[in-house]
Amino acid sequence: MIIAVKLFGSIKNLFKKNRKQAHQELVSEFNKIFGYQFNDTLLLLEALTHRSYIYANDHRLPSNERLEFLGDSILGLVIAEYLYKLHTDYDEGDLTKTKAILVNEITLARVGIESGLNDLILLSPEEEKSGGRERLSIISDAMEAVIGALYLDSGLEAAARFIDDVIISHSDNLLSDSAQRNYKGELLEYLQSRGEDPPYYEVVSEAGPDHEKTFNVVVRTAGEITGSGSGTSKKEAEQHAAAESMKLLKSREYDETSKED
């Protein structure tokens, strides 16, 4: 079971120490949290390094972007095989939708926060101040990078074991979470099945400082505003607007069907 880990003291205080010592402590904390010991600790440090940290510190350690690319593919492979063997009654569409939930940004960021991985990511002071340690994209990218690093360090079996520990063993909860529903995708499919144009999303207002913005979005279907929503990102606000639109359109469809009956 994933246990949220709180590091002792602020992550900022950690990097006031000698950089080498700070890196050693990061490796040690990762071992404590996940129980994985890297043969090549530089791979782990690379996986935890956001590009902002490189710009701020001008050091030779590369960012985690290449490892993220590799980890994304490995994660997809492991989850696809798991679902293929588990759900023998699922067709391609069902498998694809289920996989999309287990590998998406929301899921990866969620397990990254619950496990404490986000506390280990190397960020610049500016990124830290702007809320980067809680930013879904940064956390999910680091999760994928760690998977890529594990694969290079110890092979597919080690990477698959990590994925099983942090994602597959919690898949029931992750899949049952209504927040995981892709309402934008559902709305698009709903309209397409009726021969209508795709929905159009528009940001109508923004509020708050850059690191705590709230976006307000409306969605138009057939030229009419059928939903609105707000969130800390455009994507989140669009999902809420799409959910409201689906509710309205389904309600209208039900009313029309009832009249015909």
C-alpha positions as CSV (number, residue, x, y, z in Angstrom):
1,M,0.0,0.0,0.0
2,I,1.3,3.4,-0.9
3,I,2.1,5.4,2.2
4,A,2.5,9.2,1.9
5,V,5.9,10.1,3.1
6,K,6.7,13.5,4.5
7,L,10.3,14.5,4.4
8,F,11.9,15.8,7.5
9,G,12.3,19.6,7.1
10,S,11.8,21.6,4.0
11,I,13.2,20.5,0.7
12,K,14.6,23.9,0.3
13,N,16.8,23.5,3.4
14,L,18.1,20.3,1.9
15,F,19.7,22.1,-1.0
16,K,21.4,24.7,1.2
17,K,23.8,21.8,2.0
18,N,26.6,20.7,-0.3
19,R,25.1,19.6,-3.6
20,K,26.7,16.2,-3.5
21,Q,25.4,15.6,0.0
22,A,22.0,16.8,-1.0
23,H,21.9,14.4,-3.9
24,Q,23.0,11.5,-1.7
25,E,20.1,12.3,0.7
26,L,17.7,12.3,-2.2
27,V,18.8,8.8,-3.3
28,S,18.5,7.7,0.3
29,E,15.0,9.0,0.7
30,F,13.9,7.4,-2.6
31,N,15.2,4.0,-1.2
32,K,13.3,4.5,2.0
33,I,10.0,5.4,0.2
34,F,10.1,2.8,-2.6
35,G,12.5,0.2,-1.5
36,Y,14.5,0.3,-4.7
37,Q,18.2,0.8,-4.7
38,F,19.8,2.0,-8.0
39,N,23.1,0.6,-9.2
40,D,23.7,3.9,-11.0
41,T,22.4,6.6,-8.8
42,L,23.0,9.2,-11.5
43,L,20.1,7.7,-13.4
44,L,17.8,8.3,-10.5
45,L,19.1,11.9,-10.1
46,E,18.5,12.5,-13.7
47,A,14.9,11.2,-13.4
48,L,14.2,13.6,-10.6
49,T,15.7,16.7,-12.3
50,H,13.3,19.2,-13.7
51,R,14.7,21.4,-16.5
52,S,14.2,24.5,-14.3
53,Y,16.8,23.1,-11.8
54,I,19.4,22.9,-14.6
55,Y,18.8,26.5,-15.7
56,A,19.1,27.7,-12.1
57,N,22.2,25.7,-11.2
58,D,24.0,25.4,-14.5
59,H,25.3,21.9,-13.7
60,R,26.0,18.9,-15.9
61,L,23.2,16.6,-14.9
62,P,20.6,16.4,-17.7
63,S,16.9,17.0,-17.2
64,N,14.5,14.1,-16.9
65,E,12.8,14.7,-20.3
66,R,14.6,11.9,-22.2
67,L,13.9,9.4,-19.4
68,E,10.3,10.6,-19.4
69,F,10.0,9.7,-23.1
70,L,11.4,6.2,-22.4
71,G,9.3,5.7,-19.2
72,D,6.1,6.6,-21.0
73,S,6.6,3.8,-23.5
74,I,7.5,1.2,-20.8
75,L,4.5,2.2,-18.6
76,G,2.2,1.8,-21.6
77,L,3.6,-1.6,-22.4
78,V,3.3,-2.9,-18.8
79,I,-0.2,-1.6,-18.3
80,A,-1.3,-2.8,-21.7
81,E,-0.1,-6.4,-20.9
82,Y,-1.7,-6.3,-17.4
83,L,-5.1,-5.3,-18.8
84,Y,-4.9,-7.7,-21.8
85,K,-4.3,-10.7,-19.4
86,L,-6.8,-9.5,-16.7
87,H,-9.8,-8.5,-18.8
88,T,-10.2,-11.3,-21.4
89,D,-13.7,-10.0,-22.1
90,Y,-12.7,-6.5,-23.0
91,D,-12.5,-5.4,-26.7
92,E,-9.9,-3.0,-28.0
93,G,-12.0,0.0,-27.2
94,D,-12.5,-1.0,-23.5
95,L,-8.8,-1.8,-23.1
96,T,-7.8,1.5,-24.6
97,K,-10.1,3.5,-22.4
98,T,-9.0,1.7,-19.2
99,K,-5.3,2.0,-20.1
100,A,-5.8,5.8,-20.7
101,I,-7.0,6.2,-17.2
102,L,-4.2,4.3,-15.6
103,V,-1.4,6.1,-17.5
104,N,-2.8,9.7,-17.7
105,E,-1.4,12.8,-16.0
106,I,-3.9,12.8,-13.2
107,T,-3.2,9.2,-12.1
108,L,0.5,9.6,-12.3
109,A,0.5,12.9,-10.3
110,R,-1.9,11.4,-7.8
111,V,0.4,8.4,-7.0
112,G,3.4,10.7,-7.1
113,I,1.9,12.9,-4.4
114,E,0.6,10.0,-2.3
115,S,3.9,8.2,-2.3
116,G,6.0,11.4,-1.6
117,L,7.9,11.3,-4.9
118,N,6.9,15.0,-5.6
119,D,9.0,16.0,-2.5
120,L,12.1,14.6,-4.2
121,I,11.9,16.4,-7.5
122,L,14.8,18.9,-8.1
123,L,13.3,22.3,-9.0
124,S,14.6,25.8,-9.3
125,P,13.7,28.2,-6.5
126,E,11.4,30.1,-8.9
127,E,9.6,26.9,-9.9
128,E,9.3,26.0,-6.3
129,K,7.7,29.3,-5.4
130,S,5.2,29.1,-8.3
131,G,3.8,25.8,-7.0
132,G,5.8,23.5,-9.2
133,R,6.0,20.8,-6.6
134,E,2.2,20.3,-6.8
135,R,2.0,20.8,-10.6
136,L,0.5,17.7,-12.2
137,S,2.6,17.7,-15.3
138,I,5.9,18.0,-13.4
139,I,5.0,15.1,-11.0
140,S,3.7,12.8,-13.8
141,D,6.7,13.5,-15.9
142,A,9.0,12.6,-13.0
143,M,7.0,9.4,-12.4
144,E,7.6,8.3,-16.0
145,A,11.2,9.3,-15.8
146,V,11.8,7.1,-12.8
147,I,10.2,4.2,-14.6
148,G,12.6,4.8,-17.5
149,A,15.6,5.1,-15.1
150,L,14.6,1.8,-13.5
151,Y,14.4,0.1,-16.8
152,L,17.9,1.3,-17.8
153,D,19.4,0.5,-14.4
154,S,17.8,-2.9,-13.7
155,G,15.7,-4.0,-16.6
156,L,12.1,-4.4,-17.5
157,E,11.3,-6.6,-14.4
158,A,12.4,-3.9,-12.0
159,A,10.4,-1.2,-13.9
160,A,7.3,-3.5,-14.0
161,R,7.6,-4.2,-10.3
162,F,7.6,-0.5,-9.5
163,I,4.6,0.1,-11.8
164,D,2.8,-2.7,-10.0
165,D,3.6,-1.3,-6.6
166,V,2.5,2.3,-7.3
167,I,-0.3,1.9,-9.9
168,I,-1.5,-1.7,-10.7
169,S,-2.0,-2.6,-7.0
170,H,-4.2,0.4,-6.6
171,S,-6.0,0.2,-10.0
172,D,-9.4,-0.5,-8.5
173,N,-9.4,2.8,-6.6
174,L,-7.9,4.6,-9.5
175,L,-10.4,3.3,-12.0
176,S,-13.4,3.9,-9.7
177,D,-12.5,7.5,-9.1
178,S,-15.1,9.6,-11.0
179,A,-12.5,12.4,-11.3
180,Q,-10.7,10.2,-13.8
181,R,-13.5,10.3,-16.3
182,N,-12.6,12.0,-19.5
183,Y,-15.7,14.2,-20.0
184,K,-14.2,16.0,-22.9
185,G,-13.8,12.7,-24.7
186,E,-17.3,11.6,-23.8
187,L,-18.8,14.9,-25.1
188,L,-16.9,14.7,-28.4
189,E,-18.0,11.1,-28.9
190,Y,-21.6,12.0,-28.1
191,L,-21.7,14.8,-30.6
192,Q,-19.9,12.8,-33.3
193,S,-22.4,9.9,-32.9
194,R,-25.1,12.4,-33.8
195,G,-23.3,13.9,-36.8
196,E,-22.7,17.2,-35.0
197,D,-19.6,19.5,-35.0
198,P,-17.0,19.1,-32.2
199,P,-17.5,21.2,-29.1
200,Y,-15.8,24.6,-28.8
201,Y,-14.1,25.6,-25.5
202,E,-13.5,29.3,-24.6
203,V,-11.7,30.8,-21.6
204,V,-14.0,33.6,-20.6
205,S,-12.0,34.9,-17.6
206,E,-8.9,34.3,-15.4
207,A,-8.4,35.3,-11.8
208,G,-5.6,35.2,-9.3
209,P,-1.7,35.3,-9.5
210,D,0.2,33.3,-12.0
211,H,0.9,30.4,-9.6
212,E,-2.7,30.3,-8.3
213,K,-4.8,31.1,-11.3
214,T,-8.5,30.1,-11.7
215,F,-9.7,29.6,-15.2
216,N,-13.4,30.0,-16.1
217,V,-14.4,28.2,-19.3
218,V,-17.6,27.8,-21.3
219,V,-18.2,25.1,-23.9
220,R,-20.4,25.6,-27.0
221,T,-22.2,22.8,-28.8
222,A,-24.1,23.7,-32.0
223,G,-23.3,27.3,-31.3
224,E,-25.0,27.3,-27.9
225,I,-23.3,27.5,-24.5
226,T,-24.2,24.2,-22.9
227,G,-21.8,24.1,-20.0
228,S,-19.4,26.1,-17.9
229,G,-16.6,25.2,-15.5
230,S,-13.7,26.5,-13.5
231,G,-10.4,25.1,-12.4
232,T,-6.7,25.7,-11.6
233,S,-5.8,24.8,-15.2
234,K,-7.6,25.2,-18.5
235,K,-7.8,21.5,-18.9
236,E,-9.5,21.0,-15.5
237,A,-11.9,23.8,-16.3
238,E,-12.7,22.3,-19.7
239,Q,-13.4,18.9,-18.1
240,H,-15.9,20.5,-15.7
241,A,-17.6,22.4,-18.5
242,A,-17.8,19.2,-20.6
243,A,-19.3,17.4,-17.6
244,E,-22.0,20.0,-17.3
245,S,-22.7,20.0,-21.0
246,M,-23.0,16.2,-21.0
247,K,-25.5,16.4,-18.2
248,L,-27.6,19.1,-20.0
249,L,-27.6,17.3,-23.4
250,K,-28.4,13.9,-21.8
251,S,-31.3,15.6,-19.9
252,R,-32.6,17.1,-23.2
253,E,-32.3,13.7,-24.9
254,Y,-34.3,12.0,-22.1
255,D,-37.0,14.7,-22.3
256,E,-37.3,14.3,-26.1
257,T,-37.5,10.5,-25.8
258,S,-40.2,10.8,-23.1
259,K,-42.3,13.1,-25.3
260,E,-42.1,10.6,-28.2
261,D,-43.3,7.8,-25.8
